[in-house]
Structures are given as C-alpha cells and as structure tokens.
Amino acid sequence: MTKEKAAVGLGTTATITFMMDRYLEPERFIPPYPAIIRECYNPEIEIFRGYWLVSWFKKEFVAKEVIQAKRLGISPEELLNQSLKNVPEGCEGLLFQPYFTPNITMPTARGAIIGFSDAHTRIHLYRAIIEGINFALIDGMKVMEQRAGHKFQAIYLGGGGSQSDEICQITAHMFGLPVVRTQTYEATGIGCALAAFVGIGVFESYEDGVKAMVHEKDRFEPDEKIHQVYDELYTDVYKEIYGKLSPLYKRLHEIYHRE
C-alpha cells in the first residue's frame, strides 16, 4: 500500500484509509492509527453506520424481496444489488446522508434523505443509501487529500459490500478512480494473516507477503460522463446538506437530551 492508494472498507462501519510515512491527523484532533510497518501511519475516516444501513433497509423495507430471494435460492442482498442497474445515477434526485450515528467531530449529526418525488421507489432508496455512503467516503477522501497534500490514484475495496459487482462499479463512477477488488472481500483477514506470517518468519518482509498473498482479481473503471454527474451532485448538493441541516440537528439534540 502506498499513499496514492486508498483502502475503502464497505463493512458494517464504512472506512477510508491509506498509509504514509509521517504523522497525519485525518481530521483535526483525530490521531491516525499506527501502521503495522514501523514509523508509518494509517489515517482513517469512519462512517459508523456504513453497510449496517443495508441490514437496516432490508429489515424495515424489503419483506417482498426477502421472500422472492428465498424462492430464487439467492440472498436478498444479491437480489437488491441486481436491481441497482434499474435506477439511474443520482437516483433521480434522491440523496441520502448516512450519519445515523454521529461521530466525534459532528456530535449532533443525524441521517437525512432529501429530494423525494413520486418517481421514487424502494429501490431508489436502496441505491441512494449506497451512493450516500460513498458520498460520505468521498468527503473523507477529499479532507485527507487536502491535509496530506496529494491525490489518490486508485481505490482498493474490501468488506461485504465489495462482493457486489454493481456496487464496485458505482464506486468507481462516483470516485472517478479505478476500483480494484482482490481475491477476497475479507481483506482485513488477509492483512492479519500476512502480519503473523512476517512475524514468525514465513516471509522476510511485508513486500514479499503482499506478493504472495494479495492478488488483484477485478478492476472497475469509471465512466467520465457518469462521474461528472456524481461530482456535480456532490459539489452542489451533498456537500451543502450537513451545513443546512446542522442547526436543526442541534435543536433536535437539545429537545431530546434535556436534563
């Protein structure tokens, strides 16, 4: 892993991280993790309710698809992901902010969905969740790029969400960068095993371990025209949502946390 490669985890908590050889806070007053390699660091930004939101959506809204998936002998998530291609990029104006659990830097934040119209279906909402998580990760990427002084050149995906070709392709379009998927979505398991093998001397270095244990399986390239749509939605709409709603989030917090 080099500083030009960002690792995105599409798990219960969605994360974006990278490795560099100097101390860098990904956000002010938020320390980076120490990397497994000496004198290196992993700045990371987390979206606490990442792909947990898919489980929430499935539980609350898709009883019909759960029954249909069982009949077809596939998982509900697989059926939902197949339907993503039926909704255009940007979900016809439906945007989702995934701050269902606030973090330290936004302690009163909440989730939000804006842009509903009579054109929208449950599948629009599902795709908006996927896109909203990515928008939040893009937000984090841009903050880290600014603080680090460099641009990322590729995204390496792991976590349960990366099992879906559709989600991987959407991610490439949204970030405007090539998205790489390795041989398993259990990327953290590979990393733990690799560190153990280096520790007991199976590999002489982490570079040797990576060559032996990490293999690029799929690559998803962005479409520039689609990326421009997402970039416009991110710059002109998504980035404005939190600032516009923040006073309302604060007031909600005051109302529901009175002493």
ABEGO torsion letter per residue (X at the ends): XBAABBBBBBBABBBBBBBBABBBBABBGBBBBBBABBGBBBBBBBBABBAAAAAAAAAAAAAAAAAAAAAAGBBAAAAAAAAAAABBBGGGGBBBBABABBBAABAABBBBBBGBBAABBAAAAAAAAAAAAAAAAAAAAAAAAAAAGBBBABBBBBEAAAABAAAAAAAAAAAGBBBBBBABABAAAAAAAAAAAAAAGABABAAAAAAAABBBABBBBBBAAAAAAAAAAAAAAAAAAAAAAAAAAAAAAAAAABX
